[in-house]
Amino acid sequence: MPQQIGPRRFVFVLLDQFTMLCFSSAVEALRIANRMSGRELYSWTLIGDGGEVAWCSAGIGFKLDSDLDEVSRDDTVLVCGGIDVAAATTRRVVSWLRREARKGATMGGLCTAGYTLAKAGLLDGRRATIHWENQDSFTEEFEEVTLTKSVFVIDGNRITTAGGTASIDLMLKIIADDHGEDLANLVADQLIYTSIRTDQDTQRLSIPTRIGVRHPKLGQVIRMMEQNIEEPISPATLAKEVGMSTRQLERLFRRYLNRSPKRYYMELRLSKARNLLMQTDMSVINVALACGFASPSHFSKCYRAHYNTTPYRERGAHGARDRA
């Protein structure tokens, strides 16, 4: 655990119309970490353009501690975005971010504020995420950023989240890295947060939104896949159920999802397997069976190819309870 002199300071930059949930989730996790440890491990300050009051999208005003003042390279700057982030990303904010980033400070964007960081050029050549509603426009505008659908991304000294409760997941990760998983788990318990996500988890959306297109037959096939994980349905049967040929179904998936039906189905099964490994006490063999894998060795091979770790290591890494 790295040694620090004094508490680690977070500088929250509140943009106009920022989302209160992404901000409050982050602050509460830090507050509880201090309380559960009995020490001031973290401190924070609220700043913004003008230094007076920042208004969140729920119409509540937050009194700021200061204007866009200088920060230390040891500070962690987290910009909080929300509605109409492009308008809230003023020239002054962009200039300030660029100047402070040159000092080497860690820079983050919560919810839609990944846009603000990208506008300042702070995400060039980096991996990042942003709220699903902003993904299409972000991709069009910032081709030099590798956008993911993860709930949060930490790439060096750049941090981005998808918004909402993803701030909790991010803070639990930071707390665990700074002071150990035991404290992070205590914080999660206090928050009644029973399913901690990592940067490997993606944003969960309705099927049409998740696939980015409202194609009724494609949505119907994906719904059948999700409802039949334990006993996968063959592509030929899936195609027949929606009145298509197997070849037509293949073309449909290639066109809209850039993968085969078989590959998409496998990713759904592996995603469920990962959730079961982290959230239940099921044995690896039973997880494999629940996700349609007849052979544990085949399950392990597919899991490792997709997540770059084995099911057994995944289970151990997340501290699951010993099975009876």
N, C-alpha and C positions, 0 to 999 in steps of 0.2 A: 504494500500500500504506500503510495507516494506521501512523503512528508510535506506538510504545508504549514506556513506560519500564518496563523489567523484563519478565519473562515474563508471558504471559496465564495467569491462574490459573483452574483448573476445580475446583469444589467438588462432589464426588460424595456424594450423600446415599443411603446404602444402606438400603433398606427391608428389613424382615424377609422372608426367602424370595425375595430378588431373584435374577434370572437372571444367572449368572456370565458367560455369553457376551456379553451386551449391555454389561456393565461392562468386561470384559477387552478386548474389541474396541476400545472407545473409548480406554482407557488405553494400549494398545499402539500405536495410531496416533499418539498424542501423544509417546510415548517415542521412537518411530522418527523422528518429525519432528525432535526434538532431536538425535538421533544423526546423521541425514543432513545436517543443517544445520551441525553442529559448534557449536551454540549452545543455550542453554536458552531456547527460544521459549515453552515451556509448562511450567507446574508444576501440581500437583494435590494435593488433600487429601481424606481420607475422613472423613465425619462421619455421625452417625446418632443416633436417639433413644436416649439413655442414655450414649452416648459410649464404650462398652466394646467389644463384639464384635457384628458383623452376620453373620448366617448366610444363605448363599445357598441356593437350592433344591436344590443338589447335596449339601448337608450340610457344606459347608466354611465355617469361620469366618474372618472378616477383622477384624483388629484395627483399630479406628477411631482416628483422630488426635484427635478431640474430639467433644463433644456437639454439639447444634444451636446453634452459636455464631453471632455476627453475621458477615455477609459485607460486602464492599465492593461498591459499585454497578458496579465494573469487573469483578467476578468473573462467571463463568458457572456457574450452579448446575444440575447434572444429577441428577435424582432417578432412581434405578435401581429398577424394580419387577420383579415376577415373579409367583409363585403367590399367589392369594388377596390381591390388592392392596387390596381393600376393607378387610380386617382389618388390613393393614399400614399403611393410611393413618390413623394415629391423630390425635386432636384436636390433640395437641401438634405433630405434623408439619404439619398444615394451618395452624395458627396461626402457626407459624414461617415457612412459605412466604408467607403473606399479609403478614407484617411485613417480610420481606426484599424481597419484590417491590415494596413501596411505595418502596423506595430506588432502584428503577430497574434492578436487576440483571437480566441475562438468565436466564430460567428455562426449564429443559428437563425432559422426561420421557422416559426410555428404556424401551422395551418396554411394559409395562402401566402405567407411572407417569404416562402421560397422564391416567389416571383421577385420580391424586392431584392433579395440577395443576388438573384440571377441578373436583374437589371443593373446592379452595381458591378457585374462581372466577377462576382466572388464564387460562382459555381462553375466557371469554365473548366472543362476537363474533369469535372467531379460527378459522382453519383448523387442523386437527390430524389426527393419525393415532394408531393404537394397534394392538397385535397383533390379528390377525383374530379370534382366539377371543373377544376382548372387545368386538368392534364392535357387536353387536346390543344388548347390555346398556348399553353406553356411549351409544348413540343414544337409547335409552329414557330414560336418566337425565339426559342433558345436551343438551336440545334447542337450547340457545343456542350450542352449539359446532358448527361445520361440519366434520363428520368426513369424511375422505378415506380411500382405500385405498393411499395412497402409502407408500413405504418410509420416508420421513421428510418432515417439513414444517417449514419455518422461516417463521414469520409474525411479522415485527417482532422483538421480543425474547422470543419464545416459540418453543420447539423441542420437537418430539415425534418419536419414531421407532416403527417397528413391532416392533422387537426384533431379537434375534440379530445377524447380521452387518450389519444396517442401521446399526448404530453406526459401522461402518467407513465406509460411504458418507457419513454425516453428517460425520464427522471429516475425511474427505478434502475435502469441500466447505468446511469451516471453514478447513482448512489452506491450500487454494487461495485462498480469499478473503483470508486474512491475509498469506500469503507467496508466493503464485503457484502456478500449476498445475504447474510443473516440480517443485517440492518435493512436492506432493501425489502426482504420478506416481511419484516416487522411493519414497515411503512405500508406495504401492500395490504397486510391484514387490517391495519387501522383504516384504510380507505375502502375496506370491504371489496377488494379487487382480487378476485380469485383466479383470473386467467391472464397471467402476465405474457404479453406478446414481445417478440424480438424483431430485429430488422429483417428476419426471414418471413415474417407474416405479412400478408397483403391486406388491403382494404376490402372489407366485405360489402358488396353492393347487391342490388336486385340484378337478376340475370340480364335484362336488356341494357342496363347501365354498365354492368361489369364487362360485357362483351363489346360495348360501344356501338351497337346497332340493334334496331328493333325489327329483327327478322323473325316472324312468328315460328317458323319451322325450326330454325336454329335454336331459339329459346326453348321450344318444346323438347328437342333432343337433349339439350343440356340439362333440363329439368329431370328428364328420365334418367340421365346419367347420375345426377346427384341423389336421386331417390333409390338408385340401385347400385350402391357401392359394394355391398357385401357379395352380391351375385351379379357381376357385370354382364350387360347385354351386348351381344355381338353387333358390330356396325351394320351388318345385313338386316338384323331384326329392327334396329333403331331406324334405319332408312325405311323399312316397310311400314313401321308404325306411323310415319309422317307422309306416306305416299310418295316416296322417292326411291331411286335406285341407289345402290351402294356407291356407284361412281358419282352421282349427283351430290350425295352427302359429303363425299370426300372433297369435291370441288367447293362446296359451300363452306366447309371448315377452313380450307386453304385460303379462300378469298377473304373471309372475315376474321379469322383467328391465326392465320399463318402457321397452321399445324394440322396434323391429321386428326380425325375423330379418336383414333386409338391413343394418340399422344395426349390429347386433351383429357380423355378419360383417365389415363394414368396419372396425370397431374392432380386431378380431383381426388383420386384414391390416396395418393401420397400425402396430400394436404390433410385429409381426414386422419390418416395414420399418425401424422405428426401431432395433431391436436390430441389424439388419444394417448400417445406416448407421454405428453407433457401434462395432461389434465386428469389422467386416470391411473389406477394401479394395475390395469390389464397387463398380462404378460405379453412379450413381444410376439409370441406365436399367436395369441388370441387377437392381437391388433392386426397381424397379417391376415388372419382369417376374416376378421370383420371388414377388411378393406379389399377383399376379393383375391388374395394371394394364397394359392393352395400350398406353395412351398415357401418356408421361412427363408431359405437361401436366396430364392428369386426375389422375395420382398426386400431382403437386405441389400442385394445387388442394385435393385431399382432405386431404393432409398438413398444409397450412397451416391449413385450417379446424379441424382437430382439435388440432394442437400449437402453433398460433400462430407458426409459423416454417416456412421452406421446407426441403426435404431437403438442399439445398446448404449452407444456413446451419447446419443441425444437424450436418452432417459437419464443417464448419469449426470450429464451437464446441467440438467434442470432440477436436480435434487429431488427426484420423485421418491415417495415413501417405498420402503421395502415391501415387496409383495408377500402375501401370506402363503 
